[in-house]
Amino acid sequence: MIRDAILESTHQVTHQVKQLIMALEGEMNREQLQLALGLKDRSSFRLCYLPALEAGLIEMSHPEKPSSPLQRYRLTEKGLHLKQQ
């Protein structure tokens, strides 16, 4: 059941989101992820992380404070399964 949902979501994941999933190790902040992805500005980063967040592939460490300077991102179980494929 989970596998079917993951396979279905895999077909809908963009190349940028896949790069984000592959780059994400443990918990990382925005600057670390931007560096890992070779992105120079926040708007480019948003194009990667917002779709991943909406698809349930990543989650925030502080979802109640999205703009917190302490914000970190980590893979969800769904994101981990996608990364392992």
Secondary structure in CASP SS format (residue, H / E / C, confidence):
PFRMAT SS
TARGET T0000
AUTHOR 0000-0000-0000
METHOD secondary structure of the structure
MODEL  1
M C 1.00
I H 1.00
R H 1.00
D H 1.00
A H 1.00
I H 1.00
L H 1.00
E H 1.00
S H 1.00
T H 1.00
H H 1.00
Q H 1.00
V C 1.00
T C 1.00
H H 1.00
Q H 1.00
V H 1.00
K H 1.00
Q H 1.00
L H 1.00
I H 1.00
M H 1.00
A H 1.00
L C 1.00
E C 1.00
G C 1.00
E C 1.00
M E 1.00
N C 1.00
R H 1.00
E H 1.00
Q H 1.00
L H 1.00
Q H 1.00
L H 1.00
A H 1.00
L H 1.00
G C 1.00
L C 1.00
K C 1.00
D C 1.00
R H 1.00
S H 1.00
S H 1.00
F H 1.00
R H 1.00
L H 1.00
C H 1.00
Y H 1.00
L H 1.00
P H 1.00
A H 1.00
L H 1.00
E H 1.00
A C 1.00
G C 1.00
L C 1.00
I E 1.00
E E 1.00
M E 1.00
S C 1.00
H C 1.00
P C 1.00
E C 1.00
K C 1.00
P C 1.00
S C 1.00
S C 1.00
P C 1.00
L C 1.00
Q C 1.00
R C 1.00
Y E 1.00
R E 1.00
L E 1.00
T C 1.00
E H 1.00
K H 1.00
G H 1.00
L H 1.00
H H 1.00
L H 1.00
K H 1.00
Q H 1.00
Q C 1.00
END
